[in-house]
């Protein structure tokens, strides 16, 4: 299973990656710090699952999600420190 982790915080990327590596399943993990880099990668590749931080330094995470939806129907797990009701509703 190809899993993409997009988060600007290396500690968060590591923590998410550890969650996948301790399971008994095999995951092919690819990490990105910037939304634009992830989108460029996915224009020529695929993902079975995307873990996406909404607070990226280069792009608004919701815009990354909108762009992502133009090219893939892969499930997306939103990981964000912003838990306001408005941000949760906008991500749906």
VMD Tcl script that draws the C-alpha trace (Angstrom):
set ca {
  {0.00 0.00 0.00}
  {1.42 3.37 -1.05}
  {1.01 5.98 1.72}
  {1.87 9.67 1.29}
  {2.55 11.80 4.38}
  {2.51 15.56 3.79}
  {3.36 17.63 6.86}
  {5.88 20.43 7.37}
  {6.82 19.17 10.85}
  {9.43 16.38 10.64}
  {8.39 15.10 14.09}
  {4.79 14.73 12.92}
  {5.89 12.96 9.73}
  {7.99 10.62 11.83}
  {5.15 9.94 14.30}
  {2.69 9.16 11.52}
  {5.27 6.97 9.80}
  {5.90 5.01 12.99}
  {2.18 4.25 13.25}
  {2.33 2.58 9.85}
  {5.62 0.76 10.37}
  {4.60 -0.93 13.64}
  {1.62 -2.63 12.02}
  {1.94 -6.07 10.53}
  {1.07 -4.79 7.05}
  {3.67 -3.50 4.63}
  {3.44 0.13 3.65}
  {5.47 2.09 1.13}
  {5.80 5.49 2.82}
  {6.70 8.68 0.97}
  {7.02 11.95 2.87}
  {6.69 15.58 1.77}
  {7.12 18.86 3.60}
  {5.37 20.98 0.96}
  {1.99 20.56 -0.68}
  {3.27 21.60 -4.11}
  {5.95 18.89 -4.01}
  {3.40 16.24 -3.08}
  {1.02 17.34 -5.85}
  {3.84 17.29 -8.39}
  {4.82 13.79 -7.29}
  {1.24 12.55 -7.50}
  {0.84 13.95 -11.01}
  {3.15 11.13 -12.14}
  {2.49 8.53 -9.44}
  {-0.35 7.23 -7.30}
  {-1.29 6.88 -3.65}
  {-3.55 4.47 -1.83}
  {-3.79 6.80 1.17}
  {-2.76 10.40 1.89}
  {-2.11 11.86 5.36}
  {-2.35 15.63 4.93}
  {-1.59 18.48 7.31}
  {-3.77 21.55 6.70}
  {-1.12 23.98 7.96}
  {1.51 23.75 5.24}
  {3.98 26.59 4.69}
  {3.59 26.83 0.91}
  {-0.13 26.28 0.31}
  {-3.38 26.22 2.22}
  {-4.06 22.59 3.10}
  {-7.64 22.81 1.85}
  {-6.38 24.01 -1.53}
  {-3.98 21.06 -1.60}
  {-6.96 18.80 -0.90}
  {-8.98 20.41 -3.73}
  {-6.09 19.92 -6.16}
  {-5.59 16.38 -4.93}
  {-9.23 15.54 -5.62}
  {-8.77 16.53 -9.28}
  {-6.34 13.65 -9.80}
  {-7.12 10.96 -7.23}
  {-9.94 9.48 -5.23}
  {-7.54 8.06 -2.65}
  {-8.70 8.38 0.96}
  {-7.26 11.38 2.80}
  {-6.65 11.60 6.52}
  {-6.52 15.21 7.67}
  {-3.94 15.85 10.38}
  {-4.04 19.37 11.76}
  {-3.59 21.29 14.97}
  {-6.46 23.54 13.90}
  {-9.56 21.93 15.37}
  {-11.97 24.83 14.93}
  {-15.44 23.80 13.84}
  {-15.08 25.90 10.67}
  {-11.90 24.13 9.52}
  {-13.42 20.69 10.16}
  {-16.56 21.56 8.18}
  {-14.59 23.12 5.30}
  {-12.48 19.96 4.90}
  {-15.54 17.83 4.13}
}
mol new
graphics top color blue
foreach p $ca { graphics top sphere $p radius 0.5 }
foreach p [lrange $ca 0 end-1] q [lrange $ca 1 end] { graphics top cylinder $p $q radius 0.2 }
display resetview
